[in-house]
């Protein structure tokens, strides 16, 4: 459940690599309890922005506050407030899930007496119990991802960064992991999600930021972003190429279809977040 409390606040952050400006004067605000999506084409600056938000890379200019802690003056507290699950699963495949989680817990200096209690608590809540004493290499892709996420949150972070959490998963595993992310969010955890699946952002996220060429060009709920370009879309096949036109409502969209020639097939549908992305960036999401 989203609150009005700000847990991530970046103001004017910029990152340069020699003469190349990867991120330019970006502001990001994320509220406690929301699932916040981060979209952008390859090379847009998403990875660099996330590295700054997660304290891995310092900005050249601007400020970042995580759960009320400045990443420069209170870096330890800021780091303790976040968990990070990378796209490429970093678990040791040759040891058990339990031992992997214990390893992450020790890295966060959780007392030994507390570790087993936390493992029992979190794995029970997330349905990982039957897999705790299996080697990671025995698990399916979906369960490996769950084990990775649980390892990243064993220290009870306020904010969980999920980088492409369903990349490479089949459709069924992807939807099961969506349910898992919702369960985490229902506990009050803030989720910062990057994805290349538009439907994932549209289905899961309370708000979405779209980044392009080092700048954030739009931030709002998926519904409001769709409304901003027109809630109804007409798809037209023209010279064997598809083009889309947006309208504020179905009535005006139908009127437009009525003006088209009969040899120009047209379909009326709801505007999606993918339409917004294409409209704003000019490219598809790889």
Secondary structure, 3 states (H helix, E strand, C coil): CCCCCEEEEEEEEEEEECCEEEEEEEEEEEECCCEEEEEECCCCCHHHHHHHHCCCCCCCEEEEEECCEECCCCHHHHHHCEEEECCCCCCCCCCEHHHHHHHHHHHCCCCHHHHHHHHHHHHHHHCCHHHCCCEHHHCCHHHHHHHHHHHHCCCCCCEEEEECCCCCCCHHHHHHHHHHHHHHHHCCCEEEEECCCHHHHHHHCCEEEEEECCEEEEEECHHHHHHHHCCEEEEEEECCEEEEEEECCHHHHHHHHHCCCCCCCEEEEECCHHHHHHHHHCCCCC
